[in-house]
Each structure stands twice: as structure tokens, then as C-alpha cells.
Amino acid sequence: MLFIEYKRKINTATTLKELDKILDDLELDEDISDNELYNLKKMINTKKLEIKSDQIKKDFKTKEKKEEEEKKQEIEMDI
């Protein structure tokens, strides 16, 4: 039962801070077996990679938009 609850928390987490909190709770929880702990840690690490990847994509898109705006401004100044 606890495994399912932790799994749900991991899947709904949206920040690295939330995942770190879940990991801390997991490591303190004595009712989780070693095997469940191992699997939940793997899920947390996978989710962290997803969040980091999404952030990198967002940052890249923001940078592209900024560069486009700068180019537009340069073109408008030339006119």
C-alpha cells in the first residue's frame, strides 16, 4: 500500500524539491522493504531526469524566442 502511495507522489511531483522531500521521507520510512525502496529511488531518479530535461527544453525555447526578438528589432532599426 505504501509503495503505491509513494509511486503516486513521485508521478505527480513537478519539482526537484518535491522529489527530494519524497526521497527523504522514503529513507526514513521503516515500513518500506529494501526492494520497494530501490524501485522507488529508480522512479525518483527517472522523474528527476524528466524534470531537468523539460527545464532545459524550456530554457532553450526561451533563448530562441529572445534571439528572434533581437533580430526583429535589428531589422526594424535598419528600416
N, CA, C and O atoms as a Maestro MAE file, in Angstrom:
{
 s_m_m2io_version
 :::
 2.0.0
}

f_m_ct {
 s_m_title
 :::
 protein
 m_atom[316] {
  # First column is atom index #
  i_m_mmod_type
  r_m_x_coord
  r_m_y_coord
  r_m_z_coord
  i_m_residue_number
  s_m_chain_name
  s_m_pdb_residue_name
  s_m_pdb_atom_name
  i_m_atomic_number
  :::
  1 25 0.826 -1.201 0.000 1 A "MET " " N  " 7
  2 3 0.000 0.000 0.000 1 A "MET " " CA " 6
  3 2 0.872 1.269 0.000 1 A "MET " " C  " 6
  4 15 0.616 2.203 -0.760 1 A "MET " " O  " 8
  5 25 1.883 1.291 0.842 2 A "LEU " " N  " 7
  6 3 2.772 2.452 0.882 2 A "LEU " " CA " 6
  7 2 3.484 2.656 -0.443 2 A "LEU " " C  " 6
  8 15 3.688 3.788 -0.883 2 A "LEU " " O  " 8
  9 25 3.860 1.555 -1.074 3 A "PHE " " N  " 7
  10 3 4.548 1.632 -2.361 3 A "PHE " " CA " 6
  11 2 3.696 2.404 -3.363 3 A "PHE " " C  " 6
  12 15 4.199 3.273 -4.075 3 A "PHE " " O  " 8
  13 25 2.416 2.087 -3.416 4 A "ILE " " N  " 7
  14 3 1.500 2.743 -4.363 4 A "ILE " " CA " 6
  15 2 1.366 4.228 -4.031 4 A "ILE " " C  " 6
  16 15 1.325 5.066 -4.932 4 A "ILE " " O  " 8
  17 25 1.298 4.551 -2.749 5 A "GLU " " N  " 7
  18 3 1.193 5.962 -2.349 5 A "GLU " " CA " 6
  19 2 2.441 6.747 -2.756 5 A "GLU " " C  " 6
  20 15 2.341 7.850 -3.295 5 A "GLU " " O  " 8
  21 25 3.602 6.175 -2.496 6 A "TYR " " N  " 7
  22 3 4.846 6.849 -2.880 6 A "TYR " " CA " 6
  23 2 4.956 6.964 -4.398 6 A "TYR " " C  " 6
  24 15 5.401 7.985 -4.922 6 A "TYR " " O  " 8
  25 25 4.553 5.923 -5.084 7 A "LYS " " N  " 7
  26 3 4.603 5.936 -6.548 7 A "LYS " " CA " 6
  27 2 3.728 7.065 -7.098 7 A "LYS " " C  " 6
  28 15 4.124 7.767 -8.029 7 A "LYS " " O  " 8
  29 25 2.546 7.235 -6.521 8 A "ARG " " N  " 7
  30 3 1.636 8.307 -6.940 8 A "ARG " " CA " 6
  31 2 2.265 9.675 -6.670 8 A "ARG " " C  " 6
  32 15 2.199 10.572 -7.511 8 A "ARG " " O  " 8
  33 25 2.871 9.827 -5.496 9 A "LYS " " N  " 7
  34 3 3.520 11.101 -5.163 9 A "LYS " " CA " 6
  35 2 4.642 11.418 -6.149 9 A "LYS " " C  " 6
  36 15 4.801 12.559 -6.583 9 A "LYS " " O  " 8
  37 25 5.411 10.396 -6.493 10 A "ILE " " N  " 7
  38 3 6.519 10.589 -7.438 10 A "ILE " " CA " 6
  39 2 5.978 11.010 -8.796 10 A "ILE " " C  " 6
  40 15 6.494 11.941 -9.415 10 A "ILE " " O  " 8
  41 25 4.938 10.324 -9.255 11 A "ASN " " N  " 7
  42 3 4.380 10.616 -10.579 11 A "ASN " " CA " 6
  43 2 3.744 11.992 -10.664 11 A "ASN " " C  " 6
  44 15 3.694 12.581 -11.744 11 A "ASN " " O  " 8
  45 25 3.258 12.515 -9.545 12 A "THR " " N  " 7
  46 3 2.597 13.824 -9.576 12 A "THR " " CA " 6
  47 2 3.541 14.973 -9.211 12 A "THR " " C  " 6
  48 15 3.171 16.141 -9.332 12 A "THR " " O  " 8
  49 25 4.746 14.648 -8.771 13 A "ALA " " N  " 7
  50 3 5.717 15.693 -8.410 13 A "ALA " " CA " 6
  51 2 6.103 16.489 -9.656 13 A "ALA " " C  " 6
  52 15 6.245 15.938 -10.747 13 A "ALA " " O  " 8
  53 25 6.266 17.789 -9.468 14 A "THR " " N  " 7
  54 3 6.606 18.653 -10.605 14 A "THR " " CA " 6
  55 2 7.925 19.399 -10.420 14 A "THR " " C  " 6
  56 15 8.404 20.065 -11.337 14 A "THR " " O  " 8
  57 25 8.507 19.281 -9.226 15 A "THR " " N  " 7
  58 3 9.781 19.967 -8.992 15 A "THR " " CA " 6
  59 2 10.797 19.009 -8.374 15 A "THR " " C  " 6
  60 15 10.444 17.987 -7.786 15 A "THR " " O  " 8
  61 25 12.057 19.370 -8.525 16 A "LEU " " N  " 7
  62 3 13.124 18.569 -7.924 16 A "LEU " " CA " 6
  63 2 13.037 18.617 -6.401 16 A "LEU " " C  " 6
  64 15 13.364 17.644 -5.721 16 A "LEU " " O  " 8
  65 25 12.597 19.747 -5.876 17 A "LYS " " N  " 7
  66 3 12.461 19.899 -4.427 17 A "LYS " " CA " 6
  67 2 11.427 18.912 -3.871 17 A "LYS " " C  " 6
  68 15 11.641 18.303 -2.823 17 A "LYS " " O  " 8
  69 25 10.312 18.762 -4.580 18 A "GLU " " N  " 7
  70 3 9.291 17.797 -4.161 18 A "GLU " " CA " 6
  71 2 9.859 16.380 -4.150 18 A "GLU " " C  " 6
  72 15 9.613 15.611 -3.221 18 A "GLU " " O  " 8
  73 25 10.616 16.047 -5.185 19 A "LEU " " N  " 7
  74 3 11.197 14.708 -5.274 19 A "LEU " " CA " 6
  75 2 12.218 14.473 -4.164 19 A "LEU " " C  " 6
  76 15 12.297 13.372 -3.618 19 A "LEU " " O  " 8
  77 25 12.994 15.492 -3.828 20 A "ASP " " N  " 7
  78 3 13.953 15.355 -2.731 20 A "ASP " " CA " 6
  79 2 13.234 15.119 -1.404 20 A "ASP " " C  " 6
  80 15 13.693 14.334 -0.574 20 A "ASP " " O  " 8
  81 25 12.111 15.799 -1.210 21 A "LYS " " N  " 7
  82 3 11.312 15.615 0.013 21 A "LYS " " CA " 6
  83 2 10.771 14.187 0.073 21 A "LYS " " C  " 6
  84 15 10.804 13.553 1.127 21 A "LYS " " O  " 8
  85 25 10.276 13.684 -1.054 22 A "ILE " " N  " 7
  86 3 9.757 12.313 -1.104 22 A "ILE " " CA " 6
  87 2 10.881 11.326 -0.792 22 A "ILE " " C  " 6
  88 15 10.682 10.365 -0.049 22 A "ILE " " O  " 8
  89 25 12.046 11.566 -1.354 23 A "LEU " " N  " 7
  90 3 13.193 10.687 -1.109 23 A "LEU " " CA " 6
  91 2 13.569 10.689 0.373 23 A "LEU " " C  " 6
  92 15 13.843 9.634 0.945 23 A "LEU " " O  " 8
  93 25 13.582 11.857 0.988 24 A "ASP " " N  " 7
  94 3 13.872 11.939 2.425 24 A "ASP " " CA " 6
  95 2 12.854 11.138 3.235 24 A "ASP " " C  " 6
  96 15 13.219 10.389 4.141 24 A "ASP " " O  " 8
  97 25 11.574 11.304 2.898 25 A "ASP " " N  " 7
  98 3 10.517 10.566 3.591 25 A "ASP " " CA " 6
  99 2 10.688 9.059 3.417 25 A "ASP " " C  " 6
  100 15 10.520 8.284 4.358 25 A "ASP " " O  " 8
  101 25 11.024 8.666 2.197 26 A "LEU " " N  " 7
  102 3 11.219 7.244 1.896 26 A "LEU " " CA " 6
  103 2 12.324 6.631 2.743 26 A "LEU " " C  " 6
  104 15 12.170 5.549 3.308 26 A "LEU " " O  " 8
  105 25 13.435 7.340 2.818 27 A "GLU " " N  " 7
  106 3 14.583 6.810 3.542 27 A "GLU " " CA " 6
  107 2 14.332 6.719 5.042 27 A "GLU " " C  " 6
  108 15 14.973 5.927 5.732 27 A "GLU " " O  " 8
  109 25 13.411 7.517 5.545 28 A "LEU " " N  " 7
  110 3 13.060 7.461 6.966 28 A "LEU " " CA " 6
  111 2 11.962 6.442 7.255 28 A "LEU " " C  " 6
  112 15 11.772 6.043 8.404 28 A "LEU " " O  " 8
  113 25 11.246 6.023 6.227 29 A "ASP " " N  " 7
  114 3 10.114 5.110 6.389 29 A "ASP " " CA " 6
  115 2 10.610 3.674 6.566 29 A "ASP " " C  " 6
  116 15 11.176 3.082 5.647 29 A "ASP " " O  " 8
  117 25 10.390 3.133 7.748 30 A "GLU " " N  " 7
  118 3 10.853 1.777 8.050 30 A "GLU " " CA " 6
  119 2 9.907 0.703 7.527 30 A "GLU " " C  " 6
  120 15 10.241 -0.482 7.558 30 A "GLU " " O  " 8
  121 25 8.738 1.101 7.049 31 A "ASP " " N  " 7
  122 3 7.759 0.127 6.556 31 A "ASP " " CA " 6
  123 2 7.969 -0.237 5.092 31 A "ASP " " C  " 6
  124 15 7.249 -1.082 4.560 31 A "ASP " " O  " 8
  125 25 8.932 0.379 4.441 32 A "ILE " " N  " 7
  126 3 9.226 0.101 3.032 32 A "ILE " " CA " 6
  127 2 10.338 -0.943 2.962 32 A "ILE " " C  " 6
  128 15 11.373 -0.805 3.615 32 A "ILE " " O  " 8
  129 25 10.116 -1.975 2.174 33 A "SER " " N  " 7
  130 3 11.147 -3.009 2.026 33 A "SER " " CA " 6
  131 2 12.312 -2.472 1.191 33 A "SER " " C  " 6
  132 15 12.178 -1.467 0.493 33 A "SER " " O  " 8
  133 25 13.439 -3.146 1.273 34 A "ASP " " N  " 7
  134 3 14.622 -2.728 0.511 34 A "ASP " " CA " 6
  135 2 14.350 -2.744 -0.986 34 A "ASP " " C  " 6
  136 15 14.791 -1.855 -1.715 34 A "ASP " " O  " 8
  137 25 13.627 -3.751 -1.437 35 A "ASN " " N  " 7
  138 3 13.308 -3.867 -2.864 35 A "ASN " " CA " 6
  139 2 12.400 -2.719 -3.315 35 A "ASN " " C  " 6
  140 15 12.616 -2.128 -4.373 35 A "ASN " " O  " 8
  141 25 11.389 -2.411 -2.509 36 A "GLU " " N  " 7
  142 3 10.495 -1.294 -2.837 36 A "GLU " " CA " 6
  143 2 11.263 0.028 -2.826 36 A "GLU " " C  " 6
  144 15 11.066 0.881 -3.691 36 A "GLU " " O  " 8
  145 25 12.135 0.183 -1.841 37 A "LEU " " N  " 7
  146 3 12.940 1.398 -1.747 37 A "LEU " " CA " 6
  147 2 13.806 1.564 -2.991 37 A "LEU " " C  " 6
  148 15 13.900 2.655 -3.554 37 A "LEU " " O  " 8
  149 25 14.427 0.484 -3.409 38 A "TYR " " N  " 7
  150 3 15.262 0.505 -4.611 38 A "TYR " " CA " 6
  151 2 14.441 0.934 -5.833 38 A "TYR " " C  " 6
  152 15 14.867 1.798 -6.599 38 A "TYR " " O  " 8
  153 25 13.274 0.329 -6.009 39 A "ASN " " N  " 7
  154 3 12.428 0.655 -7.164 39 A "ASN " " CA " 6
  155 2 11.915 2.091 -7.110 39 A "ASN " " C  " 6
  156 15 11.852 2.767 -8.138 39 A "ASN " " O  " 8
  157 25 11.554 2.554 -5.934 40 A "LEU " " N  " 7
  158 3 11.074 3.930 -5.800 40 A "LEU " " CA " 6
  159 2 12.199 4.937 -6.055 40 A "LEU " " C  " 6
  160 15 11.965 5.992 -6.646 40 A "LEU " " O  " 8
  161 25 13.404 4.618 -5.617 41 A "LYS " " N  " 7
  162 3 14.542 5.501 -5.895 41 A "LYS " " CA " 6
  163 2 14.814 5.577 -7.396 41 A "LYS " " C  " 6
  164 15 15.146 6.639 -7.922 41 A "LYS " " O  " 8
  165 25 14.670 4.453 -8.073 42 A "LYS " " N  " 7
  166 3 14.834 4.461 -9.533 42 A "LYS " " CA " 6
  167 2 13.786 5.360 -10.177 42 A "LYS " " C  " 6
  168 15 14.095 6.123 -11.092 42 A "LYS " " O  " 8
  169 25 12.542 5.271 -9.698 43 A "MET " " N  " 7
  170 3 11.468 6.117 -10.233 43 A "MET " " CA " 6
  171 2 11.773 7.591 -9.990 43 A "MET " " C  " 6
  172 15 11.561 8.428 -10.868 43 A "MET " " O  " 8
  173 25 12.269 7.903 -8.804 44 A "ILE " " N  " 7
  174 3 12.604 9.290 -8.472 44 A "ILE " " CA " 6
  175 2 13.700 9.801 -9.399 44 A "ILE " " C  " 6
  176 15 13.605 10.914 -9.918 44 A "ILE " " O  " 8
  177 25 14.724 9.009 -9.607 45 A "ASN " " N  " 7
  178 3 15.819 9.436 -10.487 45 A "ASN " " CA " 6
  179 2 15.342 9.641 -11.919 45 A "ASN " " C  " 6
  180 15 15.760 10.589 -12.583 45 A "ASN " " O  " 8
  181 25 14.474 8.763 -12.394 46 A "THR " " N  " 7
  182 3 13.914 8.907 -13.740 46 A "THR " " CA " 6
  183 2 13.092 10.189 -13.837 46 A "THR " " C  " 6
  184 15 13.200 10.933 -14.812 46 A "THR " " O  " 8
  185 25 12.276 10.439 -12.822 47 A "LYS " " N  " 7
  186 3 11.439 11.642 -12.805 47 A "LYS " " CA " 6
  187 2 12.310 12.902 -12.738 47 A "LYS " " C  " 6
  188 15 11.991 13.909 -13.369 47 A "LYS " " O  " 8
  189 25 13.398 12.848 -11.980 48 A "LYS " " N  " 7
  190 3 14.307 13.997 -11.910 48 A "LYS " " CA " 6
  191 2 14.889 14.303 -13.287 48 A "LYS " " C  " 6
  192 15 14.990 15.463 -13.685 48 A "LYS " " O  " 8
  193 25 15.267 13.257 -14.002 49 A "LEU " " N  " 7
  194 3 15.798 13.455 -15.355 49 A "LEU " " CA " 6
  195 2 14.752 14.079 -16.269 49 A "LEU " " C  " 6
  196 15 15.075 14.950 -17.077 49 A "LEU " " O  " 8
  197 25 13.496 13.639 -16.147 50 A "GLU " " N  " 7
  198 3 12.413 14.213 -16.962 50 A "GLU " " CA " 6
  199 2 12.249 15.698 -16.659 50 A "GLU " " C  " 6
  200 15 12.140 16.516 -17.573 50 A "GLU " " O  " 8
  201 25 12.233 16.041 -15.384 51 A "ILE " " N  " 7
  202 3 12.047 17.440 -14.987 51 A "ILE " " CA " 6
  203 2 13.212 18.292 -15.482 51 A "ILE " " C  " 6
  204 15 13.002 19.385 -16.010 51 A "ILE " " O  " 8
  205 25 14.435 17.801 -15.315 52 A "LYS " " N  " 7
  206 3 15.608 18.548 -15.784 52 A "LYS " " CA " 6
  207 2 15.576 18.714 -17.300 52 A "LYS " " C  " 6
  208 15 15.899 19.782 -17.820 52 A "LYS " " O  " 8
  209 25 15.188 17.665 -17.999 53 A "SER " " N  " 7
  210 3 15.108 17.716 -19.457 53 A "SER " " CA " 6
  211 2 14.067 18.741 -19.905 53 A "SER " " C  " 6
  212 15 14.310 19.520 -20.827 53 A "SER " " O  " 8
  213 25 12.916 18.734 -19.251 54 A "ASP " " N  " 7
  214 3 11.869 19.709 -19.578 54 A "ASP " " CA " 6
  215 2 12.354 21.132 -19.334 54 A "ASP " " C  " 6
  216 15 12.063 22.036 -20.118 54 A "ASP " " O  " 8
  217 25 13.091 21.330 -18.248 55 A "GLN " " N  " 7
  218 3 13.600 22.666 -17.936 55 A "GLN " " CA " 6
  219 2 14.604 23.126 -18.989 55 A "GLN " " C  " 6
  220 15 14.602 24.292 -19.385 55 A "GLN " " O  " 8
  221 25 15.456 22.216 -19.439 56 A "ILE " " N  " 7
  222 3 16.434 22.552 -20.480 56 A "ILE " " CA " 6
  223 2 15.707 22.937 -21.766 56 A "ILE " " C  " 6
  224 15 16.083 23.905 -22.428 56 A "ILE " " O  " 8
  225 25 14.667 22.181 -22.118 57 A "LYS " " N  " 7
  226 3 13.892 22.499 -23.325 57 A "LYS " " CA " 6
  227 2 13.248 23.873 -23.205 57 A "LYS " " C  " 6
  228 15 13.267 24.655 -24.155 57 A "LYS " " O  " 8
  229 25 12.672 24.170 -22.032 58 A "LYS " " N  " 7
  230 3 12.050 25.476 -21.808 58 A "LYS " " CA " 6
  231 2 13.073 26.592 -21.942 58 A "LYS " " C  " 6
  232 15 12.824 27.604 -22.597 58 A "LYS " " O  " 8
  233 25 14.229 26.395 -21.315 59 A "ASP " " N  " 7
  234 3 15.284 27.410 -21.378 59 A "ASP " " CA " 6
  235 2 15.737 27.639 -22.814 59 A "ASP " " C  " 6
  236 15 15.976 28.779 -23.215 59 A "ASP " " O  " 8
  237 25 15.856 26.574 -23.585 60 A "PHE " " N  " 7
  238 3 16.282 26.683 -24.975 60 A "PHE " " CA " 6
  239 2 15.246 27.446 -25.798 60 A "PHE " " C  " 6
  240 15 15.599 28.311 -26.600 60 A "PHE " " O  " 8
  241 25 13.959 27.120 -25.597 61 A "LYS " " N  " 7
  242 3 12.903 27.819 -26.334 61 A "LYS " " CA " 6
  243 2 12.876 29.297 -25.970 61 A "LYS " " C  " 6
  244 15 12.689 30.151 -26.836 61 A "LYS " " O  " 8
  245 25 13.062 29.595 -24.698 62 A "THR " " N  " 7
  246 3 13.093 30.985 -24.251 62 A "THR " " CA " 6
  247 2 14.256 31.722 -24.905 62 A "THR " " C  " 6
  248 15 14.111 32.862 -25.346 62 A "THR " " O  " 8
  249 25 15.398 31.068 -24.961 63 A "LYS " " N  " 7
  250 3 16.574 31.673 -25.589 63 A "LYS " " CA " 6
  251 2 16.324 31.918 -27.073 63 A "LYS " " C  " 6
  252 15 16.681 32.974 -27.597 63 A "LYS " " O  " 8
  253 25 15.707 30.940 -27.758 64 A "GLU " " N  " 7
  254 3 15.401 31.103 -29.185 64 A "GLU " " CA " 6
  255 2 14.458 32.281 -29.401 64 A "GLU " " C  " 6
  256 15 14.671 33.086 -30.307 64 A "GLU " " O  " 8
  257 25 13.414 32.389 -28.574 65 A "LYS " " N  " 7
  258 3 12.464 33.494 -28.702 65 A "LYS " " CA " 6
  259 2 13.160 34.834 -28.494 65 A "LYS " " C  " 6
  260 15 12.908 35.796 -29.221 65 A "LYS " " O  " 8
  261 25 14.020 34.887 -27.514 66 A "LYS " " N  " 7
  262 3 14.744 36.123 -27.226 66 A "LYS " " CA " 6
  263 2 15.615 36.519 -28.414 66 A "LYS " " C  " 6
  264 15 15.661 37.690 -28.790 66 A "LYS " " O  " 8
  265 25 16.303 35.549 -29.002 67 A "GLU " " N  " 7
  266 3 17.149 35.826 -30.163 67 A "GLU " " CA " 6
  267 2 16.313 36.288 -31.352 67 A "GLU " " C  " 6
  268 15 16.725 37.186 -32.087 67 A "GLU " " O  " 8
  269 25 15.143 35.682 -31.547 68 A "GLU " " N  " 7
  270 3 14.249 36.104 -32.635 68 A "GLU " " CA " 6
  271 2 13.817 37.550 -32.440 68 A "GLU " " C  " 6
  272 15 13.819 38.336 -33.387 68 A "GLU " " O  " 8
  273 25 13.449 37.898 -31.220 69 A "GLU " " N  " 7
  274 3 13.022 39.263 -30.926 69 A "GLU " " CA " 6
  275 2 14.158 40.257 -31.186 69 A "GLU " " C  " 6
  276 15 13.935 41.339 -31.729 69 A "GLU " " O  " 8
  277 25 15.355 39.883 -30.801 70 A "GLU " " N  " 7
  278 3 16.504 40.766 -31.025 70 A "GLU " " CA " 6
  279 2 16.743 40.970 -32.518 70 A "GLU " " C  " 6
  280 15 17.047 42.081 -32.953 70 A "GLU " " O  " 8
  281 25 16.608 39.902 -33.304 71 A "LYS " " N  " 7
  282 3 16.782 40.009 -34.756 71 A "LYS " " CA " 6
  283 2 15.710 40.904 -35.363 71 A "LYS " " C  " 6
  284 15 15.997 41.715 -36.243 71 A "LYS " " O  " 8
  285 25 14.470 40.757 -34.891 72 A "LYS " " N  " 7
  286 3 13.380 41.597 -35.389 72 A "LYS " " CA " 6
  287 2 13.661 43.063 -35.089 72 A "LYS " " C  " 6
  288 15 13.437 43.934 -35.929 72 A "LYS " " O  " 8
  289 25 14.151 43.325 -33.892 73 A "GLN " " N  " 7
  290 3 14.455 44.702 -33.513 73 A "GLN " " CA " 6
  291 2 15.582 45.272 -34.374 73 A "GLN " " C  " 6
  292 15 15.547 46.441 -34.759 73 A "GLN " " O  " 8
  293 25 16.572 44.446 -34.670 74 A "GLU " " N  " 7
  294 3 17.675 44.895 -35.523 74 A "GLU " " CA " 6
  295 2 17.167 45.221 -36.925 74 A "GLU " " C  " 6
  296 15 17.564 46.227 -37.513 74 A "GLU " " O  " 8
  297 25 16.299 44.380 -37.455 75 A "ILE " " N  " 7
  298 3 15.740 44.595 -38.792 75 A "ILE " " CA " 6
  299 2 14.915 45.878 -38.805 75 A "ILE " " C  " 6
  300 15 15.013 46.673 -39.740 75 A "ILE " " O  " 8
  301 25 14.101 46.081 -37.767 76 A "GLU " " N  " 7
  302 3 13.277 47.285 -37.690 76 A "GLU " " CA " 6
  303 2 14.145 48.541 -37.589 76 A "GLU " " C  " 6
  304 15 13.786 49.585 -38.131 76 A "GLU " " O  " 8
  305 25 15.257 48.449 -36.915 77 A "MET " " N  " 7
  306 3 16.152 49.600 -36.784 77 A "MET " " CA " 6
  307 2 16.819 49.923 -38.115 77 A "MET " " C  " 6
  308 15 17.105 51.086 -38.403 77 A "MET " " O  " 8
  309 25 17.066 48.902 -38.923 78 A "ASP " " N  " 7
  310 3 17.694 49.102 -40.230 78 A "ASP " " CA " 6
  311 2 16.732 49.759 -41.217 78 A "ASP " " C  " 6
  312 15 17.165 50.402 -42.174 78 A "ASP " " O  " 8
  313 25 15.457 49.602 -40.994 79 A "ILE " " N  " 7
  314 3 14.457 50.152 -41.922 79 A "ILE " " CA " 6
  315 2 14.258 51.593 -41.704 79 A "ILE " " C  " 6
  316 15 13.453 52.216 -42.396 79 A "ILE " " O  " 8
  :::
 }
 m_bond[315] {
  # First column is bond index #
  i_m_from
  i_m_to
  i_m_order
  :::
  1 1 2 1
  2 2 3 1
  3 3 4 2
  4 3 5 1
  5 5 6 1
  6 6 7 1
  7 7 8 2
  8 7 9 1
  9 9 10 1
  10 10 11 1
  11 11 12 2
  12 11 13 1
  13 13 14 1
  14 14 15 1
  15 15 16 2
  16 15 17 1
  17 17 18 1
  18 18 19 1
  19 19 20 2
  20 19 21 1
  21 21 22 1
  22 22 23 1
  23 23 24 2
  24 23 25 1
  25 25 26 1
  26 26 27 1
  27 27 28 2
  28 27 29 1
  29 29 30 1
  30 30 31 1
  31 31 32 2
  32 31 33 1
  33 33 34 1
  34 34 35 1
  35 35 36 2
  36 35 37 1
  37 37 38 1
  38 38 39 1
  39 39 40 2
  40 39 41 1
  41 41 42 1
  42 42 43 1
  43 43 44 2
  44 43 45 1
  45 45 46 1
  46 46 47 1
  47 47 48 2
  48 47 49 1
  49 49 50 1
  50 50 51 1
  51 51 52 2
  52 51 53 1
  53 53 54 1
  54 54 55 1
  55 55 56 2
  56 55 57 1
  57 57 58 1
  58 58 59 1
  59 59 60 2
  60 59 61 1
  61 61 62 1
  62 62 63 1
  63 63 64 2
  64 63 65 1
  65 65 66 1
  66 66 67 1
  67 67 68 2
  68 67 69 1
  69 69 70 1
  70 70 71 1
  71 71 72 2
  72 71 73 1
  73 73 74 1
  74 74 75 1
  75 75 76 2
  76 75 77 1
  77 77 78 1
  78 78 79 1
  79 79 80 2
  80 79 81 1
  81 81 82 1
  82 82 83 1
  83 83 84 2
  84 83 85 1
  85 85 86 1
  86 86 87 1
  87 87 88 2
  88 87 89 1
  89 89 90 1
  90 90 91 1
  91 91 92 2
  92 91 93 1
  93 93 94 1
  94 94 95 1
  95 95 96 2
  96 95 97 1
  97 97 98 1
  98 98 99 1
  99 99 100 2
  100 99 101 1
  101 101 102 1
  102 102 103 1
  103 103 104 2
  104 103 105 1
  105 105 106 1
  106 106 107 1
  107 107 108 2
  108 107 109 1
  109 109 110 1
  110 110 111 1
  111 111 112 2
  112 111 113 1
  113 113 114 1
  114 114 115 1
  115 115 116 2
  116 115 117 1
  117 117 118 1
  118 118 119 1
  119 119 120 2
  120 119 121 1
  121 121 122 1
  122 122 123 1
  123 123 124 2
  124 123 125 1
  125 125 126 1
  126 126 127 1
  127 127 128 2
  128 127 129 1
  129 129 130 1
  130 130 131 1
  131 131 132 2
  132 131 133 1
  133 133 134 1
  134 134 135 1
  135 135 136 2
  136 135 137 1
  137 137 138 1
  138 138 139 1
  139 139 140 2
  140 139 141 1
  141 141 142 1
  142 142 143 1
  143 143 144 2
  144 143 145 1
  145 145 146 1
  146 146 147 1
  147 147 148 2
  148 147 149 1
  149 149 150 1
  150 150 151 1
  151 151 152 2
  152 151 153 1
  153 153 154 1
  154 154 155 1
  155 155 156 2
  156 155 157 1
  157 157 158 1
  158 158 159 1
  159 159 160 2
  160 159 161 1
  161 161 162 1
  162 162 163 1
  163 163 164 2
  164 163 165 1
  165 165 166 1
  166 166 167 1
  167 167 168 2
  168 167 169 1
  169 169 170 1
  170 170 171 1
  171 171 172 2
  172 171 173 1
  173 173 174 1
  174 174 175 1
  175 175 176 2
  176 175 177 1
  177 177 178 1
  178 178 179 1
  179 179 180 2
  180 179 181 1
  181 181 182 1
  182 182 183 1
  183 183 184 2
  184 183 185 1
  185 185 186 1
  186 186 187 1
  187 187 188 2
  188 187 189 1
  189 189 190 1
  190 190 191 1
  191 191 192 2
  192 191 193 1
  193 193 194 1
  194 194 195 1
  195 195 196 2
  196 195 197 1
  197 197 198 1
  198 198 199 1
  199 199 200 2
  200 199 201 1
  201 201 202 1
  202 202 203 1
  203 203 204 2
  204 203 205 1
  205 205 206 1
  206 206 207 1
  207 207 208 2
  208 207 209 1
  209 209 210 1
  210 210 211 1
  211 211 212 2
  212 211 213 1
  213 213 214 1
  214 214 215 1
  215 215 216 2
  216 215 217 1
  217 217 218 1
  218 218 219 1
  219 219 220 2
  220 219 221 1
  221 221 222 1
  222 222 223 1
  223 223 224 2
  224 223 225 1
  225 225 226 1
  226 226 227 1
  227 227 228 2
  228 227 229 1
  229 229 230 1
  230 230 231 1
  231 231 232 2
  232 231 233 1
  233 233 234 1
  234 234 235 1
  235 235 236 2
  236 235 237 1
  237 237 238 1
  238 238 239 1
  239 239 240 2
  240 239 241 1
  241 241 242 1
  242 242 243 1
  243 243 244 2
  244 243 245 1
  245 245 246 1
  246 246 247 1
  247 247 248 2
  248 247 249 1
  249 249 250 1
  250 250 251 1
  251 251 252 2
  252 251 253 1
  253 253 254 1
  254 254 255 1
  255 255 256 2
  256 255 257 1
  257 257 258 1
  258 258 259 1
  259 259 260 2
  260 259 261 1
  261 261 262 1
  262 262 263 1
  263 263 264 2
  264 263 265 1
  265 265 266 1
  266 266 267 1
  267 267 268 2
  268 267 269 1
  269 269 270 1
  270 270 271 1
  271 271 272 2
  272 271 273 1
  273 273 274 1
  274 274 275 1
  275 275 276 2
  276 275 277 1
  277 277 278 1
  278 278 279 1
  279 279 280 2
  280 279 281 1
  281 281 282 1
  282 282 283 1
  283 283 284 2
  284 283 285 1
  285 285 286 1
  286 286 287 1
  287 287 288 2
  288 287 289 1
  289 289 290 1
  290 290 291 1
  291 291 292 2
  292 291 293 1
  293 293 294 1
  294 294 295 1
  295 295 296 2
  296 295 297 1
  297 297 298 1
  298 298 299 1
  299 299 300 2
  300 299 301 1
  301 301 302 1
  302 302 303 1
  303 303 304 2
  304 303 305 1
  305 305 306 1
  306 306 307 1
  307 307 308 2
  308 307 309 1
  309 309 310 1
  310 310 311 1
  311 311 312 2
  312 311 313 1
  313 313 314 1
  314 314 315 1
  315 315 316 2
  :::
 }
}
